[in-house]
């Protein structure tokens, strides 16, 4: 049941990213935290979320380089 709960929470976070782009960085951090929690519990991470996490990390690296 924990996996389904995480999926629902992540789905809500992704929806918030679309509906509230002004809070994008905060929502991205919340998403990363959920993925860390899933890893800590030994739950499988969907490939698409792993790819999204990598894209978010790459975007953050680019933003830091631009600063």
PDB file of N, CA, C, O and CB in Angstrom:
ATOM      1  N   UNK A   1       0.813  -1.203   0.000  1.00  0.00           N
ATOM      2  CA  UNK A   1       0.000   0.000   0.000  1.00  0.00           C
ATOM      3  C   UNK A   1       0.856   1.267   0.000  1.00  0.00           C
ATOM      4  O   UNK A   1       0.428   2.302  -0.509  1.00  0.00           O
ATOM      5  CB  UNK A   1      -0.925  -0.001   1.201  1.00  0.00           C
ATOM      6  N   UNK A   2       2.056   1.192   0.564  1.00  0.00           N
ATOM      7  CA  UNK A   2       2.920   2.365   0.613  1.00  0.00           C
ATOM      8  C   UNK A   2       3.245   2.865  -0.792  1.00  0.00           C
ATOM      9  O   UNK A   2       3.299   4.072  -1.027  1.00  0.00           O
ATOM     10  CB  UNK A   2       4.209   2.044   1.371  1.00  0.00           C
ATOM     11  N   UNK A   3       3.460   1.944  -1.720  1.00  0.00           N
ATOM     12  CA  UNK A   3       3.793   2.334  -3.084  1.00  0.00           C
ATOM     13  C   UNK A   3       2.656   3.141  -3.701  1.00  0.00           C
ATOM     14  O   UNK A   3       2.899   4.167  -4.337  1.00  0.00           O
ATOM     15  CB  UNK A   3       4.096   1.095  -3.939  1.00  0.00           C
ATOM     16  N   UNK A   4       1.435   2.693  -3.522  1.00  0.00           N
ATOM     17  CA  UNK A   4       0.284   3.421  -4.075  1.00  0.00           C
ATOM     18  C   UNK A   4       0.156   4.808  -3.458  1.00  0.00           C
ATOM     19  O   UNK A   4      -0.202   5.766  -4.142  1.00  0.00           O
ATOM     20  CB  UNK A   4      -1.010   2.629  -3.847  1.00  0.00           C
ATOM     21  N   UNK A   5       0.445   4.912  -2.178  1.00  0.00           N
ATOM     22  CA  UNK A   5       0.394   6.206  -1.499  1.00  0.00           C
ATOM     23  C   UNK A   5       1.435   7.160  -2.083  1.00  0.00           C
ATOM     24  O   UNK A   5       1.140   8.328  -2.333  1.00  0.00           O
ATOM     25  CB  UNK A   5       0.618   6.030   0.016  1.00  0.00           C
ATOM     26  N   UNK A   6       2.648   6.663  -2.297  1.00  0.00           N
ATOM     27  CA  UNK A   6       3.692   7.494  -2.893  1.00  0.00           C
ATOM     28  C   UNK A   6       3.311   7.913  -4.310  1.00  0.00           C
ATOM     29  O   UNK A   6       3.514   9.063  -4.697  1.00  0.00           O
ATOM     30  CB  UNK A   6       5.032   6.746  -2.904  1.00  0.00           C
ATOM     31  N   UNK A   7       2.765   6.990  -5.071  1.00  0.00           N
ATOM     32  CA  UNK A   7       2.349   7.320  -6.440  1.00  0.00           C
ATOM     33  C   UNK A   7       1.313   8.429  -6.430  1.00  0.00           C
ATOM     34  O   UNK A   7       1.373   9.340  -7.257  1.00  0.00           O
ATOM     35  CB  UNK A   7       1.786   6.080  -7.152  1.00  0.00           C
ATOM     36  N   UNK A   8       0.367   8.364  -5.508  1.00  0.00           N
ATOM     37  CA  UNK A   8      -0.673   9.390  -5.422  1.00  0.00           C
ATOM     38  C   UNK A   8      -0.064  10.733  -5.023  1.00  0.00           C
ATOM     39  O   UNK A   8      -0.422  11.767  -5.587  1.00  0.00           O
ATOM     40  CB  UNK A   8      -1.765   8.976  -4.411  1.00  0.00           C
ATOM     41  N   UNK A   9       0.845  10.726  -4.066  1.00  0.00           N
ATOM     42  CA  UNK A   9       1.484  11.964  -3.627  1.00  0.00           C
ATOM     43  C   UNK A   9       2.319  12.576  -4.746  1.00  0.00           C
ATOM     44  O   UNK A   9       2.299  13.790  -4.947  1.00  0.00           O
ATOM     45  CB  UNK A   9       2.359  11.706  -2.400  1.00  0.00           C
ATOM     46  N   UNK A  10       3.047  11.743  -5.467  1.00  0.00           N
ATOM     47  CA  UNK A  10       3.872  12.235  -6.572  1.00  0.00           C
ATOM     48  C   UNK A  10       2.992  12.781  -7.690  1.00  0.00           C
ATOM     49  O   UNK A  10       3.323  13.797  -8.300  1.00  0.00           O
ATOM     50  CB  UNK A  10       4.785  11.115  -7.110  1.00  0.00           C
ATOM     51  N   UNK A  11       1.894  12.123  -7.955  1.00  0.00           N
ATOM     52  CA  UNK A  11       0.960  12.596  -8.970  1.00  0.00           C
ATOM     53  C   UNK A  11       0.447  13.990  -8.617  1.00  0.00           C
ATOM     54  O   UNK A  11       0.351  14.858  -9.485  1.00  0.00           O
ATOM     55  CB  UNK A  11      -0.215  11.615  -9.119  1.00  0.00           C
ATOM     56  N   UNK A  12       0.124  14.199  -7.359  1.00  0.00           N
ATOM     57  CA  UNK A  12      -0.340  15.519  -6.922  1.00  0.00           C
ATOM     58  C   UNK A  12       0.755  16.567  -7.072  1.00  0.00           C
ATOM     59  O   UNK A  12       0.480  17.697  -7.476  1.00  0.00           O
ATOM     60  CB  UNK A  12      -0.812  15.463  -5.466  1.00  0.00           C
ATOM     61  N   UNK A  13       1.992  16.203  -6.752  1.00  0.00           N
ATOM     62  CA  UNK A  13       3.098  17.143  -6.902  1.00  0.00           C
ATOM     63  C   UNK A  13       3.311  17.525  -8.366  1.00  0.00           C
ATOM     64  O   UNK A  13       3.556  18.689  -8.679  1.00  0.00           O
ATOM     65  CB  UNK A  13       4.379  16.546  -6.326  1.00  0.00           C
ATOM     66  N   UNK A  14       3.217  16.546  -9.252  1.00  0.00           N
ATOM     67  CA  UNK A  14       3.384  16.832 -10.678  1.00  0.00           C
ATOM     68  C   UNK A  14       2.265  17.734 -11.179  1.00  0.00           C
ATOM     69  O   UNK A  14       2.491  18.618 -12.005  1.00  0.00           O
ATOM     70  CB  UNK A  14       3.419  15.528 -11.491  1.00  0.00           C
ATOM     71  N   UNK A  15       1.076  17.508 -10.681  1.00  0.00           N
ATOM     72  CA  UNK A  15      -0.057  18.356 -11.049  1.00  0.00           C
ATOM     73  C   UNK A  15       0.171  19.787 -10.561  1.00  0.00           C
ATOM     74  O   UNK A  15      -0.133  20.747 -11.271  1.00  0.00           O
ATOM     75  CB  UNK A  15      -1.371  17.789 -10.463  1.00  0.00           C
ATOM     76  N   UNK A  16       0.704  19.923  -9.352  1.00  0.00           N
ATOM     77  CA  UNK A  16       0.998  21.253  -8.816  1.00  0.00           C
ATOM     78  C   UNK A  16       2.050  21.968  -9.654  1.00  0.00           C
ATOM     79  O   UNK A  16       1.966  23.181  -9.849  1.00  0.00           O
ATOM     80  CB  UNK A  16       1.469  21.150  -7.365  1.00  0.00           C
ATOM     81  N   UNK A  17       3.049  21.223 -10.158  1.00  0.00           N
ATOM     82  CA  UNK A  17       4.086  21.836 -10.990  1.00  0.00           C
ATOM     83  C   UNK A  17       3.477  22.474 -12.229  1.00  0.00           C
ATOM     84  O   UNK A  17       3.934  23.520 -12.690  1.00  0.00           O
ATOM     85  CB  UNK A  17       5.138  20.795 -11.397  1.00  0.00           C
ATOM     86  N   UNK A  18       2.446  21.838 -12.760  1.00  0.00           N
ATOM     87  CA  UNK A  18       1.785  22.359 -13.952  1.00  0.00           C
ATOM     88  C   UNK A  18       0.886  23.544 -13.591  1.00  0.00           C
ATOM     89  O   UNK A  18       0.878  24.562 -14.283  1.00  0.00           O
ATOM     90  CB  UNK A  18       0.964  21.252 -14.641  1.00  0.00           C
ATOM     91  N   UNK A  19       0.143  23.400 -12.517  1.00  0.00           N
ATOM     92  CA  UNK A  19      -0.861  24.407 -12.151  1.00  0.00           C
ATOM     93  C   UNK A  19      -0.284  25.594 -11.399  1.00  0.00           C
ATOM     94  O   UNK A  19      -0.888  26.667 -11.394  1.00  0.00           O
ATOM     95  CB  UNK A  19      -1.931  23.774 -11.316  1.00  0.00           C
ATOM     96  N   UNK A  20       0.866  25.429 -10.766  1.00  0.00           N
ATOM     97  CA  UNK A  20       1.464  26.511  -9.988  1.00  0.00           C
ATOM     98  C   UNK A  20       2.945  26.651 -10.327  1.00  0.00           C
ATOM     99  O   UNK A  20       3.801  26.377  -9.486  1.00  0.00           O
ATOM    100  CB  UNK A  20       1.279  26.260  -8.478  1.00  0.00           C
ATOM    101  N   UNK A  21       3.252  27.077 -11.552  1.00  0.00           N
ATOM    102  CA  UNK A  21       4.656  27.137 -11.964  1.00  0.00           C
ATOM    103  C   UNK A  21       5.498  28.091 -11.120  1.00  0.00           C
ATOM    104  O   UNK A  21       6.721  27.962 -11.089  1.00  0.00           O
ATOM    105  CB  UNK A  21       4.739  27.548 -13.406  1.00  0.00           C
ATOM    106  N   UNK A  22       4.874  29.037 -10.444  1.00  0.00           N
ATOM    107  CA  UNK A  22       5.634  29.964  -9.602  1.00  0.00           C
ATOM    108  C   UNK A  22       6.251  29.258  -8.389  1.00  0.00           C
ATOM    109  O   UNK A  22       7.210  29.763  -7.805  1.00  0.00           O
ATOM    110  CB  UNK A  22       4.731  31.107  -9.134  1.00  0.00           C
ATOM    111  N   UNK A  23       5.717  28.110  -8.011  1.00  0.00           N
ATOM    112  CA  UNK A  23       6.234  27.320  -6.890  1.00  0.00           C
ATOM    113  C   UNK A  23       7.071  26.136  -7.367  1.00  0.00           C
ATOM    114  O   UNK A  23       7.278  25.179  -6.620  1.00  0.00           O
ATOM    115  CB  UNK A  23       5.081  26.822  -6.024  1.00  0.00           C
ATOM    116  N   UNK A  24       7.545  26.198  -8.593  1.00  0.00           N
ATOM    117  CA  UNK A  24       8.202  25.058  -9.221  1.00  0.00           C
ATOM    118  C   UNK A  24       9.378  24.507  -8.405  1.00  0.00           C
ATOM    119  O   UNK A  24       9.493  23.293  -8.233  1.00  0.00           O
ATOM    120  CB  UNK A  24       8.684  25.453 -10.589  1.00  0.00           C
ATOM    121  N   UNK A  25      10.243  25.382  -7.906  1.00  0.00           N
ATOM    122  CA  UNK A  25      11.428  24.896  -7.186  1.00  0.00           C
ATOM    123  C   UNK A  25      11.049  24.190  -5.885  1.00  0.00           C
ATOM    124  O   UNK A  25      11.636  23.163  -5.543  1.00  0.00           O
ATOM    125  CB  UNK A  25      12.377  26.059  -6.886  1.00  0.00           C
ATOM    126  N   UNK A  26      10.092  24.725  -5.175  1.00  0.00           N
ATOM    127  CA  UNK A  26       9.641  24.087  -3.935  1.00  0.00           C
ATOM    128  C   UNK A  26       9.019  22.723  -4.221  1.00  0.00           C
ATOM    129  O   UNK A  26       9.261  21.754  -3.501  1.00  0.00           O
ATOM    130  CB  UNK A  26       8.629  24.988  -3.202  1.00  0.00           C
ATOM    131  N   UNK A  27       8.231  22.662  -5.260  1.00  0.00           N
ATOM    132  CA  UNK A  27       7.578  21.400  -5.624  1.00  0.00           C
ATOM    133  C   UNK A  27       8.614  20.388  -6.087  1.00  0.00           C
ATOM    134  O   UNK A  27       8.502  19.203  -5.771  1.00  0.00           O
ATOM    135  CB  UNK A  27       6.521  21.627  -6.729  1.00  0.00           C
ATOM    136  N   UNK A  28       9.624  20.836  -6.831  1.00  0.00           N
ATOM    137  CA  UNK A  28      10.688  19.934  -7.268  1.00  0.00           C
ATOM    138  C   UNK A  28      11.402  19.334  -6.066  1.00  0.00           C
ATOM    139  O   UNK A  28      11.721  18.146  -6.063  1.00  0.00           O
ATOM    140  CB  UNK A  28      11.692  20.675  -8.169  1.00  0.00           C
ATOM    141  N   UNK A  29      11.653  20.146  -5.048  1.00  0.00           N
ATOM    142  CA  UNK A  29      12.320  19.631  -3.852  1.00  0.00           C
ATOM    143  C   UNK A  29      11.435  18.617  -3.134  1.00  0.00           C
ATOM    144  O   UNK A  29      11.933  17.612  -2.627  1.00  0.00           O
ATOM    145  CB  UNK A  29      12.686  20.783  -2.902  1.00  0.00           C
ATOM    146  N   UNK A  30      10.143  18.867  -3.085  1.00  0.00           N
ATOM    147  CA  UNK A  30       9.218  17.916  -2.470  1.00  0.00           C
ATOM    148  C   UNK A  30       9.215  16.597  -3.246  1.00  0.00           C
ATOM    149  O   UNK A  30       9.156  15.520  -2.653  1.00  0.00           O
ATOM    150  CB  UNK A  30       7.792  18.509  -2.411  1.00  0.00           C
ATOM    151  N   UNK A  31       9.279  16.691  -4.560  1.00  0.00           N
ATOM    152  CA  UNK A  31       9.322  15.491  -5.396  1.00  0.00           C
ATOM    153  C   UNK A  31      10.598  14.695  -5.125  1.00  0.00           C
ATOM    154  O   UNK A  31      10.554  13.475  -4.973  1.00  0.00           O
ATOM    155  CB  UNK A  31       9.235  15.868  -6.890  1.00  0.00           C
ATOM    156  N   UNK A  32      11.732  15.390  -5.065  1.00  0.00           N
ATOM    157  CA  UNK A  32      12.991  14.704  -4.755  1.00  0.00           C
ATOM    158  C   UNK A  32      12.920  14.013  -3.394  1.00  0.00           C
ATOM    159  O   UNK A  32      13.426  12.903  -3.231  1.00  0.00           O
ATOM    160  CB  UNK A  32      14.164  15.699  -4.778  1.00  0.00           C
ATOM    161  N   UNK A  33      12.295  14.667  -2.425  1.00  0.00           N
ATOM    162  CA  UNK A  33      12.164  14.077  -1.087  1.00  0.00           C
ATOM    163  C   UNK A  33      11.325  12.797  -1.134  1.00  0.00           C
ATOM    164  O   UNK A  33      11.669  11.810  -0.483  1.00  0.00           O
ATOM    165  CB  UNK A  33      11.528  15.092  -0.110  1.00  0.00           C
ATOM    166  N   UNK A  34      10.245  12.803  -1.887  1.00  0.00           N
ATOM    167  CA  UNK A  34       9.408  11.603  -2.016  1.00  0.00           C
ATOM    168  C   UNK A  34      10.205  10.461  -2.636  1.00  0.00           C
ATOM    169  O   UNK A  34      10.099   9.316  -2.197  1.00  0.00           O
ATOM    170  CB  UNK A  34       8.154  11.900  -2.869  1.00  0.00           C
ATOM    171  N   UNK A  35      10.994  10.769  -3.644  1.00  0.00           N
ATOM    172  CA  UNK A  35      11.804   9.733  -4.282  1.00  0.00           C
ATOM    173  C   UNK A  35      12.861   9.196  -3.319  1.00  0.00           C
ATOM    174  O   UNK A  35      13.140   7.997  -3.310  1.00  0.00           O
ATOM    175  CB  UNK A  35      12.473  10.282  -5.549  1.00  0.00           C
ATOM    176  N   UNK A  36      13.452  10.080  -2.507  1.00  0.00           N
ATOM    177  CA  UNK A  36      14.416   9.623  -1.496  1.00  0.00           C
ATOM    178  C   UNK A  36      13.735   8.705  -0.477  1.00  0.00           C
ATOM    179  O   UNK A  36      14.305   7.693  -0.068  1.00  0.00           O
ATOM    180  CB  UNK A  36      15.062  10.833  -0.776  1.00  0.00           C
ATOM    181  N   UNK A  37      12.521   9.059  -0.073  1.00  0.00           N
ATOM    182  CA  UNK A  37      11.769   8.224   0.865  1.00  0.00           C
ATOM    183  C   UNK A  37      11.492   6.845   0.266  1.00  0.00           C
ATOM    184  O   UNK A  37      11.621   5.825   0.943  1.00  0.00           O
ATOM    185  CB  UNK A  37      10.446   8.909   1.254  1.00  0.00           C
ATOM    186  N   UNK A  38      11.109   6.831  -1.011  1.00  0.00           N
ATOM    187  CA  UNK A  38      10.841   5.548  -1.670  1.00  0.00           C
ATOM    188  C   UNK A  38      12.102   4.693  -1.699  1.00  0.00           C
ATOM    189  O   UNK A  38      12.042   3.492  -1.432  1.00  0.00           O
ATOM    190  CB  UNK A  38      10.314   5.771  -3.104  1.00  0.00           C
ATOM    191  N   UNK A  39      13.238   5.298  -2.021  1.00  0.00           N
ATOM    192  CA  UNK A  39      14.505   4.558  -2.047  1.00  0.00           C
ATOM    193  C   UNK A  39      14.822   4.001  -0.656  1.00  0.00           C
ATOM    194  O   UNK A  39      15.226   2.847  -0.515  1.00  0.00           O
ATOM    195  CB  UNK A  39      15.663   5.471  -2.540  1.00  0.00           C
ATOM    196  N   UNK A  40      14.633   4.837   0.365  1.00  0.00           N
ATOM    197  CA  UNK A  40      14.936   4.423   1.737  1.00  0.00           C
ATOM    198  C   UNK A  40      14.079   3.237   2.171  1.00  0.00           C
ATOM    199  O   UNK A  40      14.515   2.406   2.967  1.00  0.00           O
ATOM    200  CB  UNK A  40      14.728   5.591   2.697  1.00  0.00           C
ATOM    201  N   UNK A  41      12.859   3.164   1.643  1.00  0.00           N
ATOM    202  CA  UNK A  41      11.956   2.067   1.998  1.00  0.00           C
ATOM    203  C   UNK A  41      12.161   0.848   1.098  1.00  0.00           C
ATOM    204  O   UNK A  41      11.523  -0.188   1.290  1.00  0.00           O
ATOM    205  CB  UNK A  41      10.505   2.533   1.915  1.00  0.00           C
ATOM    206  N   UNK A  42      13.056   0.979   0.115  1.00  0.00           N
ATOM    207  CA  UNK A  42      13.317  -0.135  -0.786  1.00  0.00           C
ATOM    208  C   UNK A  42      12.225  -0.339  -1.825  1.00  0.00           C
ATOM    209  O   UNK A  42      12.115  -1.413  -2.416  1.00  0.00           O
ATOM    210  CB  UNK A  42      13.487  -1.389   0.004  1.00  0.00           C
ATOM    211  N   UNK A  43      11.409   0.704  -2.049  1.00  0.00           N
ATOM    212  CA  UNK A  43      10.339   0.598  -3.042  1.00  0.00           C
ATOM    213  C   UNK A  43      10.901   0.811  -4.443  1.00  0.00           C
ATOM    214  O   UNK A  43      11.871   1.550  -4.612  1.00  0.00           O
ATOM    215  CB  UNK A  43       9.218   1.623  -2.751  1.00  0.00           C
ATOM    216  N   UNK A  44      10.314   0.181  -5.437  1.00  0.00           N
ATOM    217  CA  UNK A  44      10.783   0.380  -6.816  1.00  0.00           C
ATOM    218  C   UNK A  44      10.425   1.773  -7.313  1.00  0.00           C
ATOM    219  O   UNK A  44       9.327   2.275  -7.074  1.00  0.00           O
ATOM    220  CB  UNK A  44      10.182  -0.684  -7.752  1.00  0.00           C
ATOM    221  N   UNK A  45      11.374   2.380  -8.007  1.00  0.00           N
ATOM    222  CA  UNK A  45      11.124   3.699  -8.590  1.00  0.00           C
ATOM    223  C   UNK A  45      10.775   3.534 -10.053  1.00  0.00           C
ATOM    224  O   UNK A  45      11.522   2.896 -10.795  1.00  0.00           O
ATOM    225  CB  UNK A  45      12.349   4.631  -8.423  1.00  0.00           C
ATOM    226  N   UNK A  46       9.654   4.097 -10.485  1.00  0.00           N
ATOM    227  CA  UNK A  46       9.302   4.023 -11.899  1.00  0.00           C
ATOM    228  C   UNK A  46      10.371   4.721 -12.749  1.00  0.00           C
ATOM    229  O   UNK A  46      10.898   5.766 -12.368  1.00  0.00           O
ATOM    230  CB  UNK A  46       7.912   4.658 -12.145  1.00  0.00           C
ATOM    231  N   UNK A  47      10.674   4.134 -13.888  1.00  0.00           N
ATOM    232  CA  UNK A  47      11.712   4.686 -14.773  1.00  0.00           C
ATOM    233  C   UNK A  47      11.437   6.127 -15.171  1.00  0.00           C
ATOM    234  O   UNK A  47      12.361   6.935 -15.267  1.00  0.00           O
ATOM    235  CB  UNK A  47      11.836   3.836 -16.021  1.00  0.00           C
ATOM    236  N   UNK A  48      10.163   6.455 -15.405  1.00  0.00           N
ATOM    237  CA  UNK A  48       9.857   7.820 -15.833  1.00  0.00           C
ATOM    238  C   UNK A  48      10.151   8.830 -14.722  1.00  0.00           C
ATOM    239  O   UNK A  48      10.551   9.958 -15.010  1.00  0.00           O
ATOM    240  CB  UNK A  48       8.390   7.925 -16.264  1.00  0.00           C
ATOM    241  N   UNK A  49       9.958   8.444 -13.458  1.00  0.00           N
ATOM    242  CA  UNK A  49      10.266   9.353 -12.357  1.00  0.00           C
ATOM    243  C   UNK A  49      11.769   9.482 -12.143  1.00  0.00           C
ATOM    244  O   UNK A  49      12.248  10.553 -11.770  1.00  0.00           O
ATOM    245  CB  UNK A  49       9.599   8.874 -11.073  1.00  0.00           C
ATOM    246  N   UNK A  50      12.514   8.417 -12.373  1.00  0.00           N
ATOM    247  CA  UNK A  50      13.970   8.483 -12.293  1.00  0.00           C
ATOM    248  C   UNK A  50      14.485   9.431 -13.384  1.00  0.00           C
ATOM    249  O   UNK A  50      15.377  10.243 -13.135  1.00  0.00           O
ATOM    250  CB  UNK A  50      14.605   7.058 -12.442  1.00  0.00           C
ATOM    251  N   UNK A  51      13.928   9.324 -14.576  1.00  0.00           N
ATOM    252  CA  UNK A  51      14.322  10.212 -15.677  1.00  0.00           C
ATOM    253  C   UNK A  51      13.950  11.659 -15.354  1.00  0.00           C
ATOM    254  O   UNK A  51      14.725  12.572 -15.638  1.00  0.00           O
ATOM    255  CB  UNK A  51      13.652   9.769 -17.001  1.00  0.00           C
ATOM    256  N   UNK A  52      12.778  11.876 -14.768  1.00  0.00           N
ATOM    257  CA  UNK A  52      12.361  13.224 -14.389  1.00  0.00           C
ATOM    258  C   UNK A  52      13.307  13.784 -13.336  1.00  0.00           C
ATOM    259  O   UNK A  52      13.702  14.947 -13.413  1.00  0.00           O
ATOM    260  CB  UNK A  52      10.910  13.222 -13.863  1.00  0.00           C
ATOM    261  N   UNK A  53      13.668  12.975 -12.365  1.00  0.00           N
ATOM    262  CA  UNK A  53      14.588  13.428 -11.318  1.00  0.00           C
ATOM    263  C   UNK A  53      15.917  13.862 -11.940  1.00  0.00           C
ATOM    264  O   UNK A  53      16.480  14.884 -11.549  1.00  0.00           O
ATOM    265  CB  UNK A  53      14.820  12.307 -10.269  1.00  0.00           C
ATOM    266  N   UNK A  54      16.416  13.092 -12.899  1.00  0.00           N
ATOM    267  CA  UNK A  54      17.673  13.448 -13.564  1.00  0.00           C
ATOM    268  C   UNK A  54      17.531  14.770 -14.311  1.00  0.00           C
ATOM    269  O   UNK A  54      18.421  15.619 -14.257  1.00  0.00           O
ATOM    270  CB  UNK A  54      18.107  12.332 -14.536  1.00  0.00           C
ATOM    271  N   UNK A  55      16.406  14.942 -15.010  1.00  0.00           N
ATOM    272  CA  UNK A  55      16.174  16.214 -15.724  1.00  0.00           C
ATOM    273  C   UNK A  55      16.130  17.386 -14.759  1.00  0.00           C
ATOM    274  O   UNK A  55      16.694  18.443 -15.040  1.00  0.00           O
ATOM    275  CB  UNK A  55      14.863  16.154 -16.527  1.00  0.00           C
ATOM    276  N   UNK A  56      15.466  17.209 -13.624  1.00  0.00           N
ATOM    277  CA  UNK A  56      15.387  18.283 -12.632  1.00  0.00           C
ATOM    278  C   UNK A  56      16.775  18.615 -12.096  1.00  0.00           C
ATOM    279  O   UNK A  56      17.116  19.786 -11.929  1.00  0.00           O
ATOM    280  CB  UNK A  56      14.447  17.887 -11.474  1.00  0.00           C
ATOM    281  N   UNK A  57      17.578  17.583 -11.825  1.00  0.00           N
ATOM    282  CA  UNK A  57      18.939  17.804 -11.347  1.00  0.00           C
ATOM    283  C   UNK A  57      19.775  18.514 -12.405  1.00  0.00           C
ATOM    284  O   UNK A  57      20.543  19.420 -12.082  1.00  0.00           O
ATOM    285  CB  UNK A  57      19.595  16.475 -10.960  1.00  0.00           C
ATOM    286  N   UNK A  58      19.631  18.111 -13.661  1.00  0.00           N
ATOM    287  CA  UNK A  58      20.365  18.764 -14.752  1.00  0.00           C
ATOM    288  C   UNK A  58      19.954  20.229 -14.880  1.00  0.00           C
ATOM    289  O   UNK A  58      20.803  21.097 -15.083  1.00  0.00           O
ATOM    290  CB  UNK A  58      20.120  18.027 -16.084  1.00  0.00           C
ATOM    291  N   UNK A  59      18.649  20.507 -14.763  1.00  0.00           N
ATOM    292  CA  UNK A  59      18.156  21.884 -14.829  1.00  0.00           C
ATOM    293  C   UNK A  59      18.719  22.716 -13.687  1.00  0.00           C
ATOM    294  O   UNK A  59      19.080  23.878 -13.874  1.00  0.00           O
ATOM    295  CB  UNK A  59      16.623  21.909 -14.793  1.00  0.00           C
ATOM    296  N   UNK A  60      18.793  22.121 -12.511  1.00  0.00           N
ATOM    297  CA  UNK A  60      19.341  22.828 -11.346  1.00  0.00           C
ATOM    298  C   UNK A  60      20.808  23.137 -11.564  1.00  0.00           C
ATOM    299  O   UNK A  60      21.267  24.226 -11.218  1.00  0.00           O
ATOM    300  CB  UNK A  60      19.158  21.997 -10.061  1.00  0.00           C
ATOM    301  N   UNK A  61      21.561  22.189 -12.136  1.00  0.00           N
ATOM    302  CA  UNK A  61      22.974  22.419 -12.426  1.00  0.00           C
ATOM    303  C   UNK A  61      23.156  23.577 -13.400  1.00  0.00           C
ATOM    304  O   UNK A  61      24.057  24.399 -13.235  1.00  0.00           O
ATOM    305  CB  UNK A  61      23.614  21.153 -12.994  1.00  0.00           C
ATOM    306  N   UNK A  62      22.295  23.639 -14.416  1.00  0.00           N
ATOM    307  CA  UNK A  62      22.380  24.715 -15.411  1.00  0.00           C
ATOM    308  C   UNK A  62      22.068  26.055 -14.755  1.00  0.00           C
ATOM    309  O   UNK A  62      22.749  27.046 -15.021  1.00  0.00           O
ATOM    310  CB  UNK A  62      21.407  24.452 -16.592  1.00  0.00           C
ATOM    311  N   UNK A  63      21.056  26.097 -13.909  1.00  0.00           N
ATOM    312  CA  UNK A  63      20.694  27.339 -13.229  1.00  0.00           C
ATOM    313  C   UNK A  63      21.829  27.828 -12.350  1.00  0.00           C
ATOM    314  O   UNK A  63      22.100  29.027 -12.290  1.00  0.00           O
ATOM    315  CB  UNK A  63      19.434  27.145 -12.393  1.00  0.00           C
ATOM    316  N   UNK A  64      22.499  26.897 -11.663  1.00  0.00           N
ATOM    317  CA  UNK A  64      23.614  27.285 -10.791  1.00  0.00           C
ATOM    318  C   UNK A  64      24.776  27.814 -11.616  1.00  0.00           C
ATOM    319  O   UNK A  64      25.466  28.735 -11.181  1.00  0.00           O
ATOM    320  CB  UNK A  64      24.074  26.093  -9.931  1.00  0.00           C
ATOM    321  N   UNK A  65      25.005  27.256 -12.790  1.00  0.00           N
ATOM    322  CA  UNK A  65      26.080  27.731 -13.660  1.00  0.00           C
ATOM    323  C   UNK A  65      25.773  29.120 -14.192  1.00  0.00           C
ATOM    324  O   UNK A  65      26.686  29.925 -14.379  1.00  0.00           O
ATOM    325  CB  UNK A  65      26.299  26.761 -14.822  1.00  0.00           C
ATOM    326  N   UNK A  66      24.496  29.415 -14.440  1.00  0.00           N
ATOM    327  CA  UNK A  66      24.085  30.712 -14.967  1.00  0.00           C
ATOM    328  C   UNK A  66      24.158  31.807 -13.899  1.00  0.00           C
ATOM    329  O   UNK A  66      24.209  32.990 -14.234  1.00  0.00           O
ATOM    330  CB  UNK A  66      22.670  30.623 -15.527  1.00  0.00           C
ATOM    331  N   UNK A  67      24.162  31.432 -12.641  1.00  0.00           N
ATOM    332  CA  UNK A  67      24.153  32.420 -11.551  1.00  0.00           C
ATOM    333  C   UNK A  67      25.502  33.036 -11.351  1.00  0.00           C
ATOM    334  O   UNK A  67      25.669  33.886 -10.477  1.00  0.00           O
ATOM    335  CB  UNK A  67      23.694  31.791 -10.260  1.00  0.00           C
TER     336      UNK A  67
END
